[in-house]
């Protein structure tokens, strides 16, 4: 899951070396936490949160394929 999220977000940021994704597994639930350079947070979230919502939709679909619940938190 972490690799998929990185593949989706990394092309969006200007400082990919500062992109950090933490993965916590609690039973059937996976919590992915994204932190990036302050300049890149807006790029990850997108206008009106549309890009963040699209990323969450992709990750939830992948989780459904694996019978898991996935949530993505973006730290600003």
N, CA, C and O atoms as a GROMACS GRO file, in nm:
protein
  304
    1UNK      N    1   0.082  -0.120   0.000
    1UNK     CA    2   0.000   0.000   0.000
    1UNK      C    3   0.087   0.126   0.000
    1UNK      O    4   0.060   0.222  -0.072
    2UNK      N    5   0.189   0.124   0.082
    2UNK     CA    6   0.278   0.238   0.094
    2UNK      C    7   0.343   0.271  -0.040
    2UNK      O    8   0.359   0.388  -0.076
    3UNK      N    9   0.382   0.168  -0.115
    3UNK     CA   10   0.448   0.189  -0.244
    3UNK      C   11   0.352   0.249  -0.346
    3UNK      O   12   0.391   0.336  -0.424
    4UNK      N   13   0.227   0.204  -0.345
    4UNK     CA   14   0.127   0.260  -0.436
    4UNK      C   15   0.103   0.407  -0.406
    4UNK      O   16   0.098   0.489  -0.498
    5UNK      N   17   0.089   0.441  -0.280
    5UNK     CA   18   0.066   0.579  -0.241
    5UNK      C   19   0.184   0.666  -0.282
    5UNK      O   20   0.165   0.778  -0.331
    6UNK      N   21   0.304   0.616  -0.262
    6UNK     CA   22   0.424   0.692  -0.301
    6UNK      C   23   0.426   0.713  -0.452
    6UNK      O   24   0.461   0.822  -0.498
    7UNK      N   25   0.391   0.611  -0.528
    7UNK     CA   26   0.389   0.622  -0.674
    7UNK      C   27   0.286   0.724  -0.722
    7UNK      O   28   0.306   0.789  -0.825
    8UNK      N   29   0.178   0.739  -0.648
    8UNK     CA   30   0.074   0.835  -0.687
    8UNK      C   31   0.114   0.978  -0.650
    8UNK      O   32   0.090   1.070  -0.727
    9UNK      N   33   0.173   0.996  -0.532
    9UNK     CA   34   0.201   1.130  -0.481
    9UNK      C   35   0.335   1.186  -0.529
    9UNK      O   36   0.346   1.306  -0.553
   10UNK      N   37   0.435   1.103  -0.543
   10UNK     CA   38   0.570   1.152  -0.574
   10UNK      C   39   0.578   1.241  -0.698
   10UNK      O   40   0.651   1.341  -0.695
   11UNK      N   41   0.509   1.211  -0.807
   11UNK     CA   42   0.516   1.300  -0.924
   11UNK      C   43   0.455   1.439  -0.901
   11UNK      O   44   0.481   1.531  -0.979
   12UNK      N   45   0.376   1.455  -0.797
   12UNK     CA   46   0.309   1.581  -0.770
   12UNK      C   47   0.396   1.682  -0.696
   12UNK      O   48   0.371   1.802  -0.704
   13UNK      N   49   0.498   1.636  -0.625
   13UNK     CA   50   0.576   1.723  -0.536
   13UNK      C   51   0.705   1.769  -0.602
   13UNK      O   52   0.759   1.703  -0.692
   14UNK      N   53   0.754   1.882  -0.555
   14UNK     CA   54   0.881   1.938  -0.605
   14UNK      C   55   1.001   1.889  -0.523
   14UNK      O   56   1.114   1.894  -0.570
   15UNK      N   57   0.975   1.843  -0.401
   15UNK     CA   58   1.080   1.795  -0.312
   15UNK      C   59   1.052   1.650  -0.275
   15UNK      O   60   1.014   1.622  -0.161
   16UNK      N   61   1.070   1.556  -0.369
   16UNK     CA   62   1.035   1.416  -0.339
   16UNK      C   63   1.123   1.354  -0.230
   16UNK      O   64   1.083   1.255  -0.168
   17UNK      N   65   1.241   1.409  -0.207
   17UNK     CA   66   1.328   1.355  -0.102
   17UNK      C   67   1.273   1.380   0.037
   17UNK      O   68   1.312   1.312   0.132
   18UNK      N   69   1.181   1.477   0.052
   18UNK     CA   70   1.123   1.507   0.182
   18UNK      C   71   0.985   1.443   0.201
   18UNK      O   72   0.920   1.467   0.302
   19UNK      N   73   0.942   1.363   0.106
   19UNK     CA   74   0.814   1.294   0.116
   19UNK      C   75   0.830   1.175   0.211
   19UNK      O   76   0.914   1.088   0.189
   20UNK      N   77   0.748   1.172   0.315
   20UNK     CA   78   0.753   1.064   0.414
   20UNK      C   79   0.613   1.004   0.427
   20UNK      O   80   0.515   1.075   0.450
   21UNK      N   81   0.606   0.872   0.412
   21UNK     CA   82   0.479   0.801   0.424
   21UNK      C   83   0.495   0.695   0.531
   21UNK      O   84   0.577   0.605   0.518
   22UNK      N   85   0.414   0.705   0.636
   22UNK     CA   86   0.416   0.607   0.744
   22UNK      C   87   0.294   0.517   0.729
   22UNK      O   88   0.184   0.563   0.696
   23UNK      N   89   0.315   0.388   0.754
   23UNK     CA   90   0.207   0.290   0.741
   23UNK      C   91   0.188   0.219   0.874
   23UNK      O   92   0.282   0.163   0.929
   24UNK      N   93   0.065   0.221   0.925
   24UNK     CA   94   0.033   0.150   1.048
   24UNK      C   95  -0.080   0.052   1.018
   24UNK      O   96  -0.182   0.089   0.960
   25UNK      N   97  -0.059  -0.072   1.057
   25UNK     CA   98  -0.158  -0.175   1.032
   25UNK      C   99  -0.222  -0.214   1.165
   25UNK      O  100  -0.153  -0.251   1.260
   26UNK      N  101  -0.354  -0.206   1.170
   26UNK     CA  102  -0.430  -0.244   1.289
   26UNK      C  103  -0.537  -0.344   1.245
   26UNK      O  104  -0.648  -0.305   1.208
   27UNK      N  105  -0.504  -0.469   1.250
   27UNK     CA  106  -0.599  -0.572   1.206
   27UNK      C  107  -0.621  -0.562   1.057
   27UNK      O  108  -0.529  -0.580   0.978
   28UNK      N  109  -0.746  -0.533   1.018
   28UNK     CA  110  -0.779  -0.521   0.876
   28UNK      C  111  -0.774  -0.376   0.828
   28UNK      O  112  -0.807  -0.348   0.713
   29UNK      N  113  -0.733  -0.286   0.916
   29UNK     CA  114  -0.729  -0.144   0.880
   29UNK      C  115  -0.584  -0.099   0.859
   29UNK      O  116  -0.495  -0.135   0.936
   30UNK      N  117  -0.561  -0.020   0.755
   30UNK     CA  118  -0.430   0.037   0.727
   30UNK      C  119  -0.444   0.188   0.730
   30UNK      O  120  -0.530   0.245   0.662
   31UNK      N  121  -0.360   0.253   0.810
   31UNK     CA  122  -0.360   0.400   0.818
   31UNK      C  123  -0.229   0.448   0.758
   31UNK      O  124  -0.121   0.416   0.807
   32UNK      N  125  -0.240   0.527   0.651
   32UNK     CA  126  -0.124   0.584   0.584
   32UNK      C  127  -0.118   0.733   0.615
   32UNK      O  128  -0.215   0.806   0.594
   33UNK      N  129  -0.004   0.778   0.666
   33UNK     CA  130   0.015   0.918   0.702
   33UNK      C  131   0.119   0.977   0.609
   33UNK      O  132   0.230   0.925   0.596
   34UNK      N  133   0.083   1.087   0.544
   34UNK     CA  134   0.171   1.152   0.447
   34UNK      C  135   0.218   1.285   0.504
   34UNK      O  136   0.138   1.366   0.551
   35UNK      N  137   0.348   1.306   0.499
   35UNK     CA  138   0.402   1.439   0.532
   35UNK      C  139   0.503   1.474   0.424
   35UNK      O  140   0.575   1.388   0.372
   36UNK      N  141   0.507   1.602   0.390
   36UNK     CA  142   0.594   1.649   0.282
   36UNK      C  143   0.646   1.788   0.317
   36UNK      O  144   0.609   1.845   0.420
   37UNK      N  145   0.729   1.840   0.231
   37UNK     CA  146   0.781   1.975   0.245
   37UNK      C  147   0.662   2.071   0.250
   37UNK      O  148   0.565   2.051   0.176
   38UNK      N  149   0.666   2.173   0.335
   38UNK     CA  150   0.551   2.265   0.348
   38UNK      C  151   0.506   2.325   0.214
   38UNK      O  152   0.387   2.351   0.195
   39UNK      N  153   0.597   2.346   0.124
   39UNK     CA  154   0.565   2.400  -0.009
   39UNK      C  155   0.483   2.301  -0.091
   39UNK      O  156   0.406   2.341  -0.178
   40UNK      N  157   0.499   2.172  -0.064
   40UNK     CA  158   0.434   2.068  -0.144
   40UNK      C  159   0.299   2.023  -0.089
   40UNK      O  160   0.225   1.955  -0.160
   41UNK      N  161   0.264   2.059   0.033
   41UNK     CA  162   0.139   2.014   0.092
   41UNK      C  163   0.020   2.059   0.008
   41UNK      O  164  -0.074   1.982  -0.014
   42UNK      N  165   0.023   2.183  -0.039
   42UNK     CA  166  -0.086   2.233  -0.123
   42UNK      C  167  -0.098   2.157  -0.253
   42UNK      O  168  -0.209   2.138  -0.303
   43UNK      N  169   0.014   2.114  -0.308
   43UNK     CA  170   0.013   2.035  -0.432
   43UNK      C  171  -0.048   1.898  -0.407
   43UNK      O  172  -0.118   1.844  -0.493
   44UNK      N  173  -0.023   1.841  -0.290
   44UNK     CA  174  -0.078   1.709  -0.258
   44UNK      C  175  -0.229   1.719  -0.233
   44UNK      O  176  -0.305   1.632  -0.276
   45UNK      N  177  -0.272   1.824  -0.164
   45UNK     CA  178  -0.413   1.840  -0.132
   45UNK      C  179  -0.493   1.885  -0.254
   45UNK      O  180  -0.604   1.835  -0.277
   46UNK      N  181  -0.438   1.976  -0.331
   46UNK     CA  182  -0.508   2.024  -0.451
   46UNK      C  183  -0.612   2.130  -0.419
   46UNK      O  184  -0.645   2.154  -0.303
   47UNK      N  185  -0.661   2.191  -0.523
   47UNK     CA  186  -0.760   2.298  -0.507
   47UNK      C  187  -0.891   2.240  -0.454
   47UNK      O  188  -0.952   2.153  -0.516
   48UNK      N  189  -0.932   2.291  -0.340
   48UNK     CA  190  -1.057   2.244  -0.279
   48UNK      C  191  -1.049   2.102  -0.226
   48UNK      O  192  -1.152   2.043  -0.192
   49UNK      N  193  -0.929   2.046  -0.217
   49UNK     CA  194  -0.912   1.911  -0.166
   49UNK      C  195  -0.945   1.802  -0.267
   49UNK      O  196  -0.956   1.684  -0.231
   50UNK      N  197  -0.959   1.841  -0.393
   50UNK     CA  198  -0.997   1.743  -0.496
   50UNK      C  199  -0.889   1.637  -0.518
   50UNK      O  200  -0.920   1.519  -0.532
   51UNK      N  201  -0.764   1.680  -0.519
   51UNK     CA  202  -0.656   1.584  -0.542
   51UNK      C  203  -0.644   1.487  -0.425
   51UNK      O  204  -0.624   1.368  -0.446
   52UNK      N  205  -0.656   1.538  -0.303
   52UNK     CA  206  -0.649   1.451  -0.184
   52UNK      C  207  -0.764   1.351  -0.186
   52UNK      O  208  -0.745   1.234  -0.151
   53UNK      N  209  -0.881   1.395  -0.227
   53UNK     CA  210  -0.996   1.304  -0.234
   53UNK      C  211  -0.974   1.196  -0.340
   53UNK      O  212  -1.011   1.081  -0.319
   54UNK      N  213  -0.913   1.233  -0.452
   54UNK     CA  214  -0.884   1.135  -0.557
   54UNK      C  215  -0.783   1.031  -0.508
   54UNK      O  216  -0.798   0.912  -0.536
   55UNK      N  217  -0.682   1.077  -0.436
   55UNK     CA  218  -0.581   0.985  -0.381
   55UNK      C  219  -0.648   0.889  -0.282
   55UNK      O  220  -0.621   0.769  -0.284
   56UNK      N  221  -0.734   0.941  -0.197
   56UNK     CA  222  -0.805   0.856  -0.100
   56UNK      C  223  -0.893   0.754  -0.171
   56UNK      O  224  -0.903   0.640  -0.127
   57UNK      N  225  -0.957   0.794  -0.279
   57UNK     CA  226  -1.043   0.703  -0.355
   57UNK      C  227  -0.962   0.589  -0.415
   57UNK      O  228  -1.004   0.474  -0.411
   58UNK      N  229  -0.846   0.621  -0.470
   58UNK     CA  230  -0.758   0.518  -0.527
   58UNK      C  231  -0.716   0.420  -0.418
   58UNK      O  232  -0.720   0.298  -0.440
   59UNK      N  233  -0.676   0.471  -0.304
   59UNK     CA  234  -0.627   0.385  -0.196
   59UNK      C  235  -0.741   0.300  -0.137
   59UNK      O  236  -0.719   0.185  -0.101
   60UNK      N  237  -0.860   0.356  -0.127
   60UNK     CA  238  -0.974   0.278  -0.077
   60UNK      C  239  -1.011   0.167  -0.174
   60UNK      O  240  -1.048   0.057  -0.132
   61UNK      N  241  -1.002   0.194  -0.305
   61UNK     CA  242  -1.031   0.091  -0.404
   61UNK      C  243  -0.930  -0.023  -0.394
   61UNK      O  244  -0.968  -0.140  -0.402
   62UNK      N  245  -0.803   0.010  -0.378
   62UNK     CA  246  -0.700  -0.093  -0.361
   62UNK      C  247  -0.725  -0.171  -0.233
   62UNK      O  248  -0.710  -0.294  -0.231
   63UNK      N  249  -0.763  -0.103  -0.127
   63UNK     CA  250  -0.793  -0.171  -0.002
   63UNK      C  251  -0.912  -0.265  -0.015
   63UNK      O  252  -0.911  -0.375   0.041
   64UNK      N  253  -1.013  -0.224  -0.090
   64UNK     CA  254  -1.130  -0.310  -0.111
   64UNK      C  255  -1.091  -0.436  -0.186
   64UNK      O  256  -1.146  -0.543  -0.161
   65UNK      N  257  -0.996  -0.425  -0.279
   65UNK     CA  258  -0.949  -0.542  -0.352
   65UNK      C  259  -0.880  -0.642  -0.259
   65UNK      O  260  -0.885  -0.762  -0.282
   66UNK      N  261  -0.816  -0.590  -0.154
   66UNK     CA  262  -0.744  -0.674  -0.058
   66UNK      C  263  -0.827  -0.702   0.067
   66UNK      O  264  -0.774  -0.758   0.164
   67UNK      N  265  -0.953  -0.667   0.068
   67UNK     CA  266  -1.042  -0.682   0.183
   67UNK      C  267  -0.988  -0.612   0.307
   67UNK      O  268  -0.988  -0.668   0.417
   68UNK      N  269  -0.943  -0.490   0.287
   68UNK     CA  270  -0.891  -0.408   0.397
   68UNK      C  271  -0.952  -0.269   0.391
   68UNK      O  272  -0.997  -0.224   0.286
   69UNK      N  273  -0.951  -0.203   0.504
   69UNK     CA  274  -0.998  -0.065   0.510
   69UNK      C  275  -0.874   0.025   0.513
   69UNK      O  276  -0.783   0.004   0.594
   70UNK      N  277  -0.870   0.123   0.425
   70UNK     CA  278  -0.753   0.210   0.412
   70UNK      C  279  -0.795   0.353   0.436
   70UNK      O  280  -0.897   0.398   0.383
   71UNK      N  281  -0.717   0.426   0.516
   71UNK     CA  282  -0.739   0.569   0.532
   71UNK      C  283  -0.606   0.641   0.510
   71UNK      O  284  -0.500   0.590   0.546
   72UNK      N  285  -0.614   0.759   0.451
   72UNK     CA  286  -0.496   0.838   0.420
   72UNK      C  287  -0.509   0.971   0.493
   72UNK      O  288  -0.606   1.045   0.474
   73UNK      N  289  -0.411   1.001   0.576
   73UNK     CA  290  -0.405   1.129   0.649
   73UNK      C  291  -0.292   1.211   0.591
   73UNK      O  292  -0.180   1.162   0.575
   74UNK      N  293  -0.319   1.338   0.560
   74UNK     CA  294  -0.217   1.427   0.508
   74UNK      C  295  -0.187   1.531   0.614
   74UNK      O  296  -0.275   1.609   0.652
   75UNK      N  297  -0.063   1.532   0.662
   75UNK     CA  298  -0.022   1.625   0.766
   75UNK      C  299   0.027   1.754   0.704
   75UNK      O  300   0.106   1.752   0.609
   76UNK      N  301  -0.020   1.866   0.756
   76UNK     CA  302   0.025   1.994   0.703
   76UNK      C  303   0.118   2.063   0.800
   76UNK      O  304   0.166   2.173   0.771
   0.00000   0.00000   0.00000
